[in-house]
Amino acid sequence: MIGKRRPLGKSLYDIKIGDTCSRTTRMNDRDLLLYLGLTDDANPLYLQHDYASLTPYKQPIVPSVMLYGMVSSLVSMELPGPGSHIVHHEMVFPRAVYHNSEVDISLEVIAIDESNQRLAMNVLAKDEEGEVVVNGKLYVTPAHKPNTLTAQSLENFF
């Protein structure tokens, strides 16, 4: 990524309580297999139809941590955007998500803590039937815009 600068997301002062963003994602097998391969996770509940059919889920499910990764991506890419970082999260996964399901993830800014340079955000994700599959809260530090002579002079080189 050297030489390929990406604009930073919103700073703390560019964000207001009530700001929202959302993304709808299909949980396709390709992405699931890439995720499981990267994490070396071979849980039969995520992969094997014969095993999953014998569980209360009846079919393979998407790992909860993969759903969290999609929430994290929405924070990193949309609100607040590039340069932000989740510092604390509290999430529950009340309902399983199945392969090839569509999930709609929404974020909403609910508080701004200027003294600690943090945002509090609600997370809500629903499946195709409108059932809640993720519910929780995030604490996020938005992008910090460099404000030094060195950082400003480097802008001329990118």
DSSP file with accessible surface (Angstrom, degrees, kcal/mol):
  #  RESIDUE AA STRUCTURE BP1 BP2  ACC     N-H-->O    O-->H-N    N-H-->O    O-->H-N    TCO  KAPPA ALPHA  PHI   PSI    X-CA   Y-CA   Z-CA
    1    1 A M    >         0   0  182      0, 0.0     3,-2.0     0, 0.0     2,-0.2   0.000 360.0 360.0 360.0   6.1    0.0    0.0    0.0
    2    2 A I  T 3   +     0   0  174      1,-0.3     3,-0.0     3,-0.0     0, 0.0  -0.422 360.0  11.9 -63.7 132.4    3.0    2.3   -0.2
    3    3 A G  T 3  S+     0   0   55     -2,-0.2     2,-0.6     1,-0.1    -1,-0.3   0.462 104.0 101.9  81.1  -0.5    2.2    5.3   -2.3
    4    4 A K    <   -     0   0  151     -3,-2.0     2,-0.2   154,-0.1    -1,-0.1  -0.725  56.0-171.2-116.8  81.1   -1.5    4.5   -2.3
    5    5 A R        -     0   0  120     -2,-0.6    -3,-0.0    -3,-0.0     3,-0.0  -0.484   8.6-154.8 -75.4 139.3   -3.0    6.9    0.2
    6    6 A R        -     0   0  130     -2,-0.2    -2,-0.0     1,-0.0    -1,-0.0  -0.949  27.8-107.5-112.1 133.4   -6.6    6.4    1.1
    7    7 A P        -     0   0  104      0, 0.0     2,-0.1     0, 0.0    -1,-0.0  -0.292  39.3-112.4 -58.1 143.2   -8.5    9.4    2.4
    8    8 A L        -     0   0   70      1,-0.1    75,-0.2    73,-0.1     3,-0.1  -0.398  28.9-116.5 -74.0 155.5   -9.2    9.2    6.1
    9    9 A G        -     0   0   12     73,-3.7    72,-0.3     1,-0.2    -1,-0.1   0.066  55.4 -48.5 -74.7-166.0  -12.7    8.8    7.4
   10   10 A K        -     0   0   88     70,-2.7   133,-1.0    68,-0.2    -1,-0.2  -0.384  54.0-133.1 -70.4 143.3  -14.6   11.3    9.6
   11   11 A S    >   -     0   0   20    131,-0.2     3,-1.7    -3,-0.1     4,-0.4  -0.400  34.9 -95.3 -85.1 171.5  -13.0   12.9   12.6
   12   12 A L  G >  S+     0   0    5    131,-0.4     3,-1.0     1,-0.3    -1,-0.1   0.866 126.6  52.8 -55.2 -35.0  -14.7   13.1   15.9
   13   13 A Y  G 3  S+     0   0  147      1,-0.2    -1,-0.3   101,-0.0    -3,-0.0   0.559 101.6  59.1 -84.8  -6.2  -15.8   16.6   15.1
   14   14 A D  G <  S+     0   0   80     -3,-1.7     2,-0.3     2,-0.0    -1,-0.2   0.429  94.6  83.3 -93.5  -3.2  -17.4   15.6   11.7
   15   15 A I    <   -     0   0    9     -3,-1.0     2,-0.3    -4,-0.4    64,-0.0  -0.821  58.3-165.6-110.0 143.7  -19.8   13.2   13.4
   16   16 A K    >   -     0   0  138     -2,-0.3     3,-2.1    95,-0.0    93,-0.2  -0.921  35.0 -95.6-123.8 151.3  -23.1   13.9   15.0
   17   17 A I  T 3  S+     0   0  112     -2,-0.3    93,-0.2     1,-0.3     3,-0.1  -0.419 114.6  35.4 -59.1 134.3  -25.3   11.8   17.3
   18   18 A G  T 3  S+     0   0   34     91,-2.6    -1,-0.3     1,-0.4    92,-0.1   0.232  80.2 140.9  99.5 -12.2  -27.8   10.1   15.1
   19   19 A D    <   -     0   0   32     -3,-2.1    90,-2.7    89,-0.1    -1,-0.4  -0.386  30.8-176.5 -60.6 140.5  -25.5    9.5   12.1
   20   20 A T  E     +A  108   0A  96     88,-0.2     2,-0.3    -3,-0.1    88,-0.2  -0.909  20.8 178.5-136.4 163.2  -26.1    6.1   10.6
   21   21 A C  E     -A  107   0A  24     86,-1.7    86,-2.8    -2,-0.3     2,-0.3  -0.958   8.0-174.0-156.5 159.4  -24.9    3.8    7.9
   22   22 A S  E     -A  106   0A  73     -2,-0.3     2,-0.3    84,-0.2    84,-0.2  -0.983   7.9-166.4-152.6 162.6  -25.8    0.3    6.8
   23   23 A R  E     -A  105   0A  67     82,-2.2    82,-3.0    -2,-0.3     2,-0.5  -0.980  13.3-145.0-151.3 139.5  -24.8   -2.4    4.4
   24   24 A T  E     -A  104   0A  77     -2,-0.3     2,-0.4    80,-0.2    80,-0.2  -0.927  23.7-177.9-108.1 131.1  -26.5   -5.5    3.1
   25   25 A T  E     -A  103   0A  28     78,-2.9    78,-3.0    -2,-0.5     2,-0.5  -0.988  23.8-137.5-132.0 137.6  -24.3   -8.6    2.6
   26   26 A R  E     -A  102   0A 104     -2,-0.4     2,-1.8    76,-0.2    76,-0.2  -0.817  20.5-135.3 -91.6 130.7  -25.0  -12.1    1.3
   27   27 A M        -     0   0    3     74,-3.4    73,-3.8    -2,-0.5    74,-0.4  -0.572  37.7-178.4 -85.9  76.0  -23.2  -14.7    3.3
   28   28 A N     >  -     0   0   50     -2,-1.8     4,-2.1    71,-0.2     5,-0.2  -0.374  38.1-116.8 -83.1 158.9  -22.0  -16.7    0.3
   29   29 A D  H  > S+     0   0   66      1,-0.2     4,-3.0     2,-0.2     5,-0.2   0.858 110.8  59.9 -61.7 -35.9  -20.0  -19.9    0.5
   30   30 A R  H  > S+     0   0  168      1,-0.2     4,-2.3     2,-0.2    -1,-0.2   0.952 109.2  41.6 -58.5 -51.3  -16.9  -18.4   -1.2
   31   31 A D  H  > S+     0   0   48      2,-0.2     4,-2.6     1,-0.2    -1,-0.2   0.897 114.5  52.6 -65.0 -39.4  -16.5  -15.7    1.5
   32   32 A L  H  X S+     0   0    3     -4,-2.1     4,-2.8     1,-0.2     5,-0.2   0.938 110.6  47.0 -61.6 -45.0  -17.2  -18.2    4.2
   33   33 A L  H  X S+     0   0  101     -4,-3.0     4,-2.4     2,-0.2    -2,-0.2   0.888 111.5  51.3 -66.7 -37.8  -14.6  -20.6    2.9
   34   34 A L  H  X S+     0   0   89     -4,-2.3     4,-2.5    -5,-0.2    -1,-0.2   0.941 112.4  46.7 -61.6 -46.3  -12.0  -17.8    2.6
   35   35 A Y  H  X S+     0   0   50     -4,-2.6     4,-2.1     2,-0.2    -2,-0.2   0.950 113.7  46.9 -60.4 -49.8  -12.7  -16.7    6.2
   36   36 A L  H  X>S+     0   0    6     -4,-2.8     5,-2.2     1,-0.2     4,-0.7   0.880 112.7  50.9 -63.5 -35.3  -12.5  -20.3    7.5
   37   37 A G  H ><5S+     0   0   58     -4,-2.4     3,-0.6    -5,-0.2    -1,-0.2   0.920 110.1  48.8 -66.8 -42.4   -9.3  -20.9    5.5
   38   38 A L  H 3<5S+     0   0  151     -4,-2.5    -2,-0.2     1,-0.2    -1,-0.2   0.851 118.5  39.3 -65.6 -34.3   -7.6  -17.7    6.8
   39   39 A T  H 3<5S-     0   0   66     -4,-2.1    -1,-0.2    -5,-0.2    -2,-0.2   0.463 104.4-127.2 -96.0  -1.5   -8.5  -18.6   10.4
   40   40 A D  T <<5 +     0   0  148     -4,-0.7     2,-0.6    -3,-0.6    -3,-0.2   0.891  54.3 156.0  55.4  43.1   -7.8  -22.3   10.1
   41   41 A D      < +     0   0   50     -5,-2.2    -1,-0.2    -6,-0.2    -2,-0.1  -0.892  19.3 168.9-105.0 114.7  -11.3  -23.0   11.5
   42   42 A A        +     0   0   72     -2,-0.6    -1,-0.1    -3,-0.1     5,-0.1  -0.092  14.6 158.9-115.9  33.1  -12.7  -26.4   10.5
   43   43 A N    >>  -     0   0   53      1,-0.2     3,-1.7     2,-0.1     4,-0.9  -0.386  39.7-141.8 -58.0 123.0  -15.7  -26.5   12.9
   44   44 A P  H 3> S+     0   0   44      0, 0.0     4,-2.3     0, 0.0     8,-0.4   0.778  98.2  68.1 -63.1 -21.8  -18.1  -29.0   11.3
   45   45 A L  H 34 S+     0   0   25      1,-0.2    16,-1.8     2,-0.2    -2,-0.1   0.788 105.8  41.7 -66.2 -24.0  -21.0  -26.8   12.4
   46   46 A Y  H <4 S+     0   0   38     -3,-1.7    -1,-0.2    14,-0.2     3,-0.1   0.657 131.2  19.8 -92.6 -19.1  -19.8  -24.2    9.8
   47   47 A L  H  < S+     0   0   62     -4,-0.9     2,-0.7    -3,-0.3    -2,-0.2   0.733 100.5  76.5-122.8 -36.2  -18.9  -26.7    7.0
   48   48 A Q     X  -     0   0   94     -4,-2.3     4,-2.8    -5,-0.2     5,-0.2  -0.778  45.9-168.7-101.7 113.5  -20.5  -30.1    7.2
   49   49 A H  H  > S+     0   0  121     -2,-0.7     4,-2.2     1,-0.2    -1,-0.2   0.877  89.8  55.2 -62.3 -38.7  -24.1  -30.4    6.2
   50   50 A D  H  4 S+     0   0  112      2,-0.2     4,-0.4     1,-0.2    -1,-0.2   0.928 114.0  39.7 -64.2 -42.6  -24.3  -34.0    7.6
   51   51 A Y  H >4 S+     0   0  106      1,-0.2     3,-1.9     2,-0.2     4,-0.2   0.961 115.4  50.8 -68.7 -50.8  -23.1  -32.9   11.0
   52   52 A A  H >< S+     0   0    0     -4,-2.8     3,-1.8    -8,-0.4     6,-0.8   0.839 100.5  64.4 -58.9 -31.6  -25.1  -29.7   11.1
   53   53 A S  T 3< S+     0   0   57     -4,-2.2    -1,-0.3     1,-0.3    -2,-0.2   0.739  99.7  54.1 -65.3 -19.3  -28.3  -31.5   10.2
   54   54 A L  T <  S+     0   0  145     -3,-1.9    -1,-0.3    -4,-0.4    -2,-0.2   0.412  99.5  77.7 -92.8   0.4  -28.1  -33.4   13.5
   55   55 A T  S X  S-     0   0   13     -3,-1.8     3,-1.2    -4,-0.2    -3,-0.0  -0.568  99.2-100.0-102.1 169.9  -27.8  -30.2   15.6
   56   56 A P  T 3  S+     0   0  122      0, 0.0    -3,-0.1     0, 0.0    -1,-0.1   0.742 121.7  63.1 -60.6 -19.6  -30.6  -27.8   16.6
   57   57 A Y  T 3  S-     0   0   96     -5,-0.2    -4,-0.1     1,-0.1    -5,-0.1   0.734  87.7-155.5 -77.0 -27.0  -29.5  -25.5   13.7
   58   58 A K    <   +     0   0  140     -3,-1.2    -5,-0.1    -6,-0.8    -1,-0.1   0.287  69.1  36.4  71.8 -12.2  -30.3  -28.2   11.1
   59   59 A Q  S    S-     0   0   88     -7,-0.3   -10,-0.1   -14,-0.1   -11,-0.1  -0.977 103.5 -68.6-159.0 162.6  -27.8  -26.8    8.6
   60   60 A P        -     0   0    1      0, 0.0    39,-1.0     0, 0.0     2,-0.3  -0.242  51.4-153.7 -58.9 144.4  -24.4  -25.1    8.6
   61   61 A I  B     -E   98   0B  15    -16,-1.8    37,-0.2    37,-0.2    35,-0.0  -0.745  18.7-104.3-117.1 165.7  -24.2  -21.7   10.1
   62   62 A V        -     0   0    5     35,-3.1    35,-0.4    -2,-0.3     5,-0.1  -0.736  45.1-106.0 -86.9 133.4  -22.0  -18.6    9.7
   63   63 A P    >>  -     0   0    0      0, 0.0     4,-1.4     0, 0.0     3,-0.8  -0.352  20.8-131.2 -60.3 138.6  -19.5  -18.1   12.5
   64   64 A S  H 3> S+     0   0   51      1,-0.3     4,-2.3     2,-0.2     5,-0.2   0.871 107.2  58.7 -58.0 -37.7  -20.4  -15.2   14.8
   65   65 A V  H 3> S+     0   0   80      1,-0.2     4,-2.1     2,-0.2    -1,-0.3   0.823 100.4  56.6 -67.3 -25.9  -16.9  -13.8   14.6
   66   66 A M  H <> S+     0   0   14     -3,-0.8     4,-1.6     2,-0.2    -1,-0.2   0.906 106.5  49.9 -69.2 -37.8  -17.3  -13.5   10.8
   67   67 A L  H  X S+     0   0    5     -4,-1.4     4,-1.9     2,-0.2    -2,-0.2   0.916 108.8  52.2 -63.7 -41.6  -20.4  -11.4   11.4
   68   68 A Y  H  X S+     0   0   48     -4,-2.3     4,-3.0     1,-0.2    -2,-0.2   0.914 105.3  56.2 -60.0 -39.5  -18.4   -9.3   13.8
   69   69 A G  H  X S+     0   0   34     -4,-2.1     4,-2.3     1,-0.2    -1,-0.2   0.875 105.1  51.4 -60.6 -35.1  -15.8   -8.9   11.1
   70   70 A M  H  X S+     0   0   28     -4,-1.6     4,-1.8     2,-0.2    -1,-0.2   0.880 109.8  49.3 -70.7 -35.5  -18.5   -7.5    8.8
   71   71 A V  H  X S+     0   0    0     -4,-1.9     4,-2.1     2,-0.2    -2,-0.2   0.944 110.9  50.4 -64.3 -46.0  -19.5   -5.0   11.5
   72   72 A S  H  X S+     0   0   36     -4,-3.0     4,-2.8     1,-0.2    -2,-0.2   0.900 108.2  53.0 -59.9 -40.1  -15.8   -4.0   11.9
   73   73 A S  H  X S+     0   0   43     -4,-2.3     4,-2.5     2,-0.2     5,-0.3   0.896 106.3  52.8 -62.8 -39.7  -15.5   -3.5    8.1
   74   74 A L  H  X>S+     0   0    1     -4,-1.8     4,-2.3     2,-0.2     5,-1.7   0.914 111.7  46.1 -64.2 -39.6  -18.5   -1.2    8.1
   75   75 A V  H  <5S+     0   0    1     -4,-2.1     6,-2.3     3,-0.2    -2,-0.2   0.949 116.1  45.6 -64.4 -48.1  -16.9    0.9   10.9
   76   76 A S  H  <5S+     0   0   41     -4,-2.8     8,-0.3     1,-0.2    -2,-0.2   0.799 125.2  29.9 -68.1 -30.6  -13.5    0.9    9.0
   77   77 A M  H  <5S+     0   0   77     -4,-2.5    -1,-0.2     4,-0.2    -2,-0.2   0.681 133.8  13.7-105.0 -21.8  -14.9    1.7    5.6
   78   78 A E  T  <5S+     0   0  109     -4,-2.3   -68,-0.2    -5,-0.3    -3,-0.2   0.753 109.4  50.3-121.4 -62.6  -18.0    3.8    6.2
   79   79 A L  S   <S-     0   0    5     -5,-1.7    -1,-0.2     1,-0.1    -2,-0.1  -0.934 138.9 -11.1-138.1 109.7  -18.7    5.3    9.7
   80   80 A P  S    S-     0   0    1      0, 0.0   -70,-2.7     0, 0.0    -1,-0.1  -0.982 109.8-161.4 -76.7 -20.2  -16.5    6.7   10.9
   81   81 A G    >   +     0   0    1     -6,-2.3     3,-1.9   -72,-0.3    -4,-0.2  -0.634  40.7   8.2 112.3-169.8  -14.4    5.3    8.1
   82   82 A P  T 3  S+     0   0   23      0, 0.0   -73,-3.7     0, 0.0    61,-0.2  -0.171 122.5  30.7 -53.6 134.6  -10.7    4.7    7.3
   83   83 A G  T 3  S+     0   0   51      1,-0.4    61,-0.3   -75,-0.2     2,-0.1   0.249  93.4 118.9  98.7  -8.1   -8.4    5.4   10.2
   84   84 A S    <   -     0   0   15     -3,-1.9    -1,-0.4    -8,-0.3     2,-0.3  -0.426  44.2-161.7 -87.9 166.2  -11.0    4.5   12.8
   85   85 A H  E     -B  141   0A 119     56,-2.3    56,-2.9    -2,-0.1     2,-0.5  -0.977  19.8-128.7-152.1 130.8  -10.6    1.7   15.4
   86   86 A I  E     +B  140   0A  17     -2,-0.3    54,-0.3    54,-0.2     3,-0.1  -0.698  26.2 176.3 -78.6 123.1  -13.0   -0.3   17.6
   87   87 A V  E     +     0   0A  54     52,-2.7     2,-0.3    -2,-0.5    53,-0.2   0.609  66.5  10.5-103.6 -16.8  -11.7   -0.2   21.1
   88   88 A H  E     -B  139   0A  86     51,-1.4    51,-2.6     2,-0.0     2,-0.3  -0.956  63.6-173.7-159.3 142.6  -14.5   -2.1   22.9
   89   89 A H  E     -B  138   0A  91     -2,-0.3     2,-0.4    49,-0.2    49,-0.2  -0.998  13.1-172.3-143.3 146.4  -17.5   -4.1   21.7
   90   90 A E  E     +B  137   0A  98     47,-2.7    47,-2.6    -2,-0.3     2,-0.4  -0.929  28.2 158.3-133.4 105.7  -20.5   -5.7   23.4
   91   91 A M  E     -B  136   0A  27     -2,-0.4     2,-0.3    45,-0.2    45,-0.2  -0.988  23.9-162.8-135.7 144.5  -22.5   -7.9   20.9
   92   92 A V  E     -B  135   0A  90     43,-2.7    43,-2.0    -2,-0.4    -2,-0.0  -0.904  11.5-150.8-120.0 154.0  -24.9  -10.7   21.1
   93   93 A F        +     0   0   67     -2,-0.3    41,-0.2    41,-0.2    40,-0.1  -0.765  20.2 173.5-124.1  79.5  -25.9  -13.1   18.4
   94   94 A P        +     0   0   84      0, 0.0     2,-0.4     0, 0.0    39,-0.1   0.657  65.6  32.6 -70.1 -15.5  -29.5  -14.1   19.2
   95   95 A R  S    S-     0   0   98     38,-0.4     2,-0.0    36,-0.1     0, 0.0  -1.000  85.1-111.4-144.3 139.9  -30.2  -16.1   16.1
   96   96 A A        -     0   0   20     -2,-0.4     2,-0.5     1,-0.0   -35,-0.0  -0.340  23.3-140.2 -68.8 150.2  -28.0  -18.1   13.8
   97   97 A V        -     0   0    3    -35,-0.4   -35,-3.1    36,-0.1     2,-0.2  -0.945  19.1-146.9-111.0 131.8  -27.2  -16.9   10.2
   98   98 A Y  B >   -E   61   0B  58     -2,-0.5     3,-1.8   -37,-0.2   -71,-0.2  -0.618  29.4 -81.2-100.0 157.8  -27.2  -19.6    7.5
   99   99 A H  T 3  S+     0   0   26    -39,-1.0   -71,-0.2     1,-0.3    -1,-0.1  -0.208 115.1  17.1 -52.6 143.2  -25.1  -19.9    4.4
  100  100 A N  T 3  S+     0   0   78    -73,-3.8    -1,-0.3     1,-0.2     2,-0.2   0.577  93.6 136.4  65.0  14.5  -26.4  -17.8    1.5
  101  101 A S    <   -     0   0   17     -3,-1.8   -74,-3.4   -74,-0.4     2,-0.4  -0.535  54.4-124.3 -82.0 157.6  -28.5  -15.7    3.8
  102  102 A E  E     -A   26   0A  77    -76,-0.2    26,-0.5    -2,-0.2     2,-0.4  -0.872  25.0-166.0-101.9 135.3  -28.7  -11.9    3.4
  103  103 A V  E     -AC  25 127A   0    -78,-3.0   -78,-2.9    -2,-0.4     2,-0.6  -0.987   9.8-154.8-125.3 130.9  -27.8   -9.8    6.4
  104  104 A D  E     -AC  24 126A  58     22,-2.8    22,-2.1    -2,-0.4     2,-0.5  -0.931  14.8-166.1-105.9 115.4  -28.5   -6.1    6.8
  105  105 A I  E     -AC  23 125A   4    -82,-3.0   -82,-2.2    -2,-0.6     2,-0.4  -0.892   5.6-173.7-106.2 131.4  -26.1   -4.4    9.2
  106  106 A S  E     -AC  22 124A  42     18,-3.0    18,-2.2    -2,-0.5     2,-0.4  -0.966   7.6-165.5-127.2 142.1  -26.8   -0.9   10.6
  107  107 A L  E     -AC  21 123A   2    -86,-2.8   -86,-1.7    -2,-0.4     2,-0.4  -0.952   5.2-175.2-121.2 145.0  -24.7    1.4   12.8
  108  108 A E  E     -AC  20 122A  84     14,-1.8    14,-2.7    -2,-0.4     2,-0.4  -0.985  26.2-127.4-141.6 130.2  -25.9    4.5   14.6
  109  109 A V  E     + C   0 121A   0    -90,-2.7   -91,-2.6    -2,-0.4    12,-0.3  -0.611  32.6 168.8 -73.5 123.6  -23.9    7.0   16.6
  110  110 A I  E     +     0   0A  50     10,-2.9     2,-0.3    -2,-0.4    11,-0.2   0.575  60.8  13.2-114.2 -15.2  -25.6    7.3   20.1
  111  111 A A  E     - C   0 120A  42      9,-1.4     9,-2.6   -95,-0.1     2,-0.4  -0.980  55.0-151.3-159.6 150.9  -22.9    9.2   22.0
  112  112 A I  E     - C   0 119A  50     -2,-0.3     2,-0.7     7,-0.2     7,-0.2  -0.995   5.8-166.9-127.8 123.7  -19.8   11.3   21.5
  113  113 A D  E  >> + C   0 118A  60      5,-3.2     5,-2.2    -2,-0.4     4,-0.5  -0.855   7.8 178.5-111.8  92.3  -17.1   11.5   24.2
  114  114 A E  T >45S+     0   0  117     -2,-0.7     3,-0.8     1,-0.2    -1,-0.2   0.870  77.2  59.5 -64.0 -37.0  -14.8   14.3   23.2
  115  115 A S  T 345S+     0   0  106      1,-0.3    -1,-0.2     2,-0.1    -2,-0.0   0.836 117.7  31.3 -64.5 -31.6  -12.6   14.0   26.3
  116  116 A N  T 345S-     0   0   97     -3,-0.4    -1,-0.3     2,-0.2    -2,-0.2   0.332 106.7-123.7-104.3   3.9  -11.7   10.4   25.4
  117  117 A Q  T <<5 +     0   0   55     -3,-0.8     2,-0.3    -4,-0.5    -3,-0.2   0.910  67.5 129.9  54.4  48.7  -12.0   10.9   21.6
  118  118 A R  E   < -C  113   0A 100     -5,-2.2    -5,-3.2    23,-0.2     2,-0.4  -0.951  47.4-150.7-134.2 154.9  -14.5    8.1   21.3
  119  119 A L  E     -CD 112 140A   1     21,-2.7    21,-2.3    -2,-0.3     2,-0.4  -0.908  11.7-143.6-115.3 148.7  -17.9    7.4   19.8
  120  120 A A  E     -CD 111 139A   8     -9,-2.6   -10,-2.9    -2,-0.4    -9,-1.4  -0.940  25.2-175.0-108.0 135.8  -20.6    5.0   21.1
  121  121 A M  E     -CD 109 138A   0     17,-2.7    17,-2.8    -2,-0.4     2,-0.3  -0.993  21.9-134.4-133.8 138.7  -22.5    3.2   18.4
  122  122 A N  E     -CD 108 137A  67    -14,-2.7   -14,-1.8    -2,-0.4     2,-0.4  -0.706  20.3-155.3 -84.4 144.5  -25.4    0.9   18.3
  123  123 A V  E     +CD 107 136A   1     13,-2.7    13,-2.1    -2,-0.3     2,-0.4  -0.975  17.1 170.3-120.2 132.7  -25.2   -2.2   16.1
  124  124 A L  E     -CD 106 135A  61    -18,-2.2   -18,-3.0    -2,-0.4     2,-0.4  -0.974   5.1-180.0-143.1 127.6  -28.2   -4.0   14.7
  125  125 A A  E     -CD 105 134A   0      9,-2.7     8,-3.0    -2,-0.4     9,-1.5  -0.995   4.9-171.6-129.0 138.3  -28.2   -6.7   12.1
  126  126 A K  E     -CD 104 132A  88    -22,-2.1   -22,-2.8    -2,-0.4     6,-0.2  -0.944  15.6-132.4-127.2 150.2  -31.2   -8.5   10.7
  127  127 A D  E >   -C  103   0A  14      4,-2.4     3,-2.1    -2,-0.3   -24,-0.2  -0.190  46.6 -80.7 -87.5-174.5  -31.6  -11.5    8.4
  128  128 A E  T 3  S+     0   0   97    -26,-0.5   -25,-0.1     1,-0.3    -1,-0.0   0.764 130.6  54.6 -60.9 -27.5  -33.9  -11.7    5.4
  129  129 A E  T 3  S-     0   0  122      2,-0.1    -1,-0.3     1,-0.0     3,-0.1   0.427 119.8-108.6 -85.5  -0.4  -36.9  -12.4    7.6
  130  130 A G  S <  S+     0   0   42     -3,-2.1     2,-0.3     1,-0.3    -2,-0.1   0.567  71.5 145.0  83.9   9.4  -36.3   -9.3    9.6
  131  131 A E        -     0   0   95      1,-0.1    -4,-2.4     2,-0.0     2,-0.3  -0.609  56.8-109.6 -82.4 140.2  -35.1  -11.3   12.7
  132  132 A V  E     + D   0 126A  47     -2,-0.3    -6,-0.3    -6,-0.2     3,-0.1  -0.518  41.5 166.9 -70.7 126.4  -32.3   -9.7   14.7
  133  133 A V  E     +     0   0A   0     -8,-3.0   -38,-0.4     1,-0.4     2,-0.3   0.569  69.6  26.4-114.5 -19.5  -29.1  -11.7   14.3
  134  134 A V  E     + D   0 125A   2     -9,-1.5    -9,-2.7   -41,-0.2    -1,-0.4  -0.981  63.2 169.2-143.2 135.5  -26.6   -9.2   15.9
  135  135 A N  E     +BD  92 124A  79    -43,-2.0   -43,-2.7    -2,-0.3     2,-0.3  -0.989  27.2  93.3-144.8 133.8  -27.4   -6.6   18.6
  136  136 A G  E     -BD  91 123A  15    -13,-2.1   -13,-2.7    -2,-0.3     2,-0.3  -0.990  55.8 -84.1 175.4-163.3  -24.9   -4.6   20.5
  137  137 A K  E     -BD  90 122A  64    -47,-2.6   -47,-2.7    -2,-0.3     2,-0.3  -0.983  25.2-162.6-139.7 143.2  -22.8   -1.6   21.1
  138  138 A L  E     -BD  89 121A   0    -17,-2.8   -17,-2.7    -2,-0.3     2,-0.5  -0.944  10.6-151.2-124.3 149.5  -19.4   -0.4   19.9
  139  139 A Y  E     -BD  88 120A  59    -51,-2.6   -52,-2.7    -2,-0.3   -51,-1.4  -0.994  28.0-177.2-118.6 127.1  -16.9    2.1   21.2
  140  140 A V  E     -BD  86 119A   0    -21,-2.3   -21,-2.7    -2,-0.5   -54,-0.2  -0.961  28.6-145.1-132.1 137.7  -14.8    3.6   18.4
  141  141 A T  E     -B   85   0A  25    -56,-2.9   -56,-2.3    -2,-0.4   -23,-0.2  -0.919  31.4-141.1 -96.7 120.4  -12.0    6.0   18.0
  142  142 A P        -     0   0    1      0, 0.0  -131,-0.2     0, 0.0  -130,-0.1  -0.189  39.6 -61.7 -71.6 176.6  -12.5    7.9   14.7
  143  143 A A        -     0   0    4   -133,-1.0     2,-0.6   -61,-0.2  -131,-0.4  -0.256  46.1-139.8 -58.8 139.8   -9.6    8.8   12.4
  144  144 A H        -     0   0  115    -61,-0.3    -1,-0.1  -133,-0.1  -133,-0.0  -0.933  14.8-142.4-102.0 116.1   -7.0   11.1   13.8
  145  145 A K        -     0   0  102     -2,-0.6   -62,-0.0     1,-0.1     2,-0.0  -0.691  23.1-116.2 -80.9 123.9   -6.0   13.7   11.2
  146  146 A P        -     0   0   78      0, 0.0    -1,-0.1     0, 0.0     0, 0.0  -0.355  32.1-177.1 -59.7 135.6   -2.3   14.4   11.5
  147  147 A N        +     0   0  133      4,-0.0     2,-0.3    -2,-0.0     3,-0.1  -0.369  39.6 108.9-133.6  52.8   -1.8   18.0   12.4
  148  148 A T  S  > S-     0   0   81      1,-0.1     4,-2.5     0, 0.0     5,-0.2  -0.879  76.8-114.2-123.8 161.8    2.0   18.5   12.3
  149  149 A L  H  > S+     0   0  139     -2,-0.3     4,-2.5     1,-0.2     5,-0.2   0.919 118.3  51.5 -60.0 -41.1    4.3   20.3   10.0
  150  150 A T  H  > S+     0   0   94      1,-0.2     4,-2.0     2,-0.2    -1,-0.2   0.936 110.1  47.8 -62.7 -46.9    5.8   16.9    8.9
  151  151 A A  H  > S+     0   0   18      1,-0.2     4,-0.8     2,-0.2    -1,-0.2   0.911 113.2  48.5 -62.6 -40.2    2.4   15.4    8.2
  152  152 A Q  H >< S+     0   0  101     -4,-2.5     3,-0.7     1,-0.2     4,-0.4   0.909 110.7  49.9 -68.3 -38.7    1.3   18.4    6.2
  153  153 A S  H >< S+     0   0   50     -4,-2.5     3,-1.1     1,-0.2     4,-0.2   0.838 103.5  60.6 -70.3 -29.5    4.5   18.5    4.2
  154  154 A L  H >< S+     0   0   75     -4,-2.0     3,-2.0     1,-0.2     4,-0.5   0.783  87.1  75.3 -66.7 -23.0    4.2   14.8    3.4
  155  155 A E  G X< S+     0   0   96     -4,-0.8     3,-0.9    -3,-0.7    -1,-0.2   0.831  87.6  61.7 -56.8 -30.4    0.9   15.6    1.6
  156  156 A N  G <  S+     0   0  138     -3,-1.1    -1,-0.3    -4,-0.4    -2,-0.2   0.690 101.1  52.7 -70.5 -17.0    2.9   17.0   -1.2
  157  157 A F  G <         0   0  161     -3,-2.0    -1,-0.2    -4,-0.2    -2,-0.2   0.488 360.0 360.0 -98.8  -5.0    4.6   13.6   -1.9
  158  158 A F    <         0   0  123     -3,-0.9  -154,-0.1    -4,-0.5     0, 0.0  -0.743 360.0 360.0-113.1 360.0    1.5   11.4   -2.2
